[in-house]
Amino acid sequence: MNFLNRILEFFAYFFRSKPEGYDIEKFGFTHIFLVIFAFVGAILIYVYRDKLKNSNKNILKFFVVLLFLQQVILYGWYITSGAFSIETSLPLYDCRVAIICLIYGVFFNNNKSKRIGIYLGFVGSIVALISPDLDRFIFPHYTWVSFFVGHILLLWVSCYIFFVEEIEISFKKYTEVFIFTNVLHIAVIIFNSISKSNYAFLSEPPIFKEVAERLHPITYIAIMMLMLNFSLYLVHSYFMKSRDGKLKLSHRKIEN
């Protein structure tokens, strides 16, 4: 009975609703360890991509099921704890949009949705892991687990779809992602101005806030849009160079 009570007490504490105002120590031991863990996993997916192609196809679905559960539990906590708010809890952040796209794309075999997911996923997961913006709870708390599990899996699923599944990448496909992302961000900008929220960090950055405060809101939004689009272009350039390099290597093997 005491053991059961301890478990219940732990879950009550783990899913508590009142934040203590504590943030993770950026570039402290825990943060660095989790970033290394995320990137090592991504590198292993790349290194063993050929073996993964011939292995169990359920690995990707397993990752995506975990992402789905992470989102369900997060929104369940938002609602039951009273923490849900229009200003912070809607799935309007790039990473949450990417997760939704990947879940839909994998389970309904929709490549357009997968492509949106991996472009936004590569950019969003790396930025979020390097500069985490967590709810202000002392660990252990579900929001900590949700943040890092969600972004690590987002990176891994994006890597798997690109390196293992070898989803089709072209300038035309990139243009589709570009249009979707910019329409999304324009809608988010309008919603932010109405609701006084900060989705996609298009109202205020997670870092260098003092610098951003000196800028006119329109100037800040323009800079952020340029940076987001440039990031997408960098991801696309990497995708294309990676595919071109593999194509050249294949031609050399055939010639030999």
URPE-V249264 format. One record per pair of residues at least 24 apart in sequence whose ideal C-beta (glycine too) atoms are under 6 Angstrom apart, sorted by the first residue. I is the first residue (numbers start at 1). GAP is how many residues later the second one is. If there is no record, write none. Layout:
I_GAP, I_GAP
//
This chain:
14_126, 14_128, 15_62, 15_127, 17_64, 17_65, 17_66, 19_117, 19_118, 20_118, 21_115, 22_114, 22_116, 23_113, 24_108, 24_110, 34_114, 35_94, 38_91, 38_114, 38_117, 41_115, 42_113, 42_117, 45_114, 45_115, 46_117, 49_114, 49_115, 52_112, 53_111, 60_100, 63_90, 63_93, 63_94, 64_39, 64_42, 66_87, 67_32, 67_86, 68_35, 70_76, 70_79, 70_80, 74_72, 77_65, 86_109, 87_108, 87_110, 92_96, 92_107, 93_106, 93_107, 94_26, 94_30, 94_106, 95_29, 95_33, 98_26, 99_55, 102_55, 111_56, 114_47, 114_53, 115_58, 115_62, 116_61, 116_64, 118_40, 118_43, 118_44, 119_58, 119_113, 119_116, 121_33, 121_37, 122_36, 122_113, 123_108, 123_112, 125_26, 125_29, 125_30, 131_75, 131_76, 133_73, 169_70, 169_74, 174_62
//
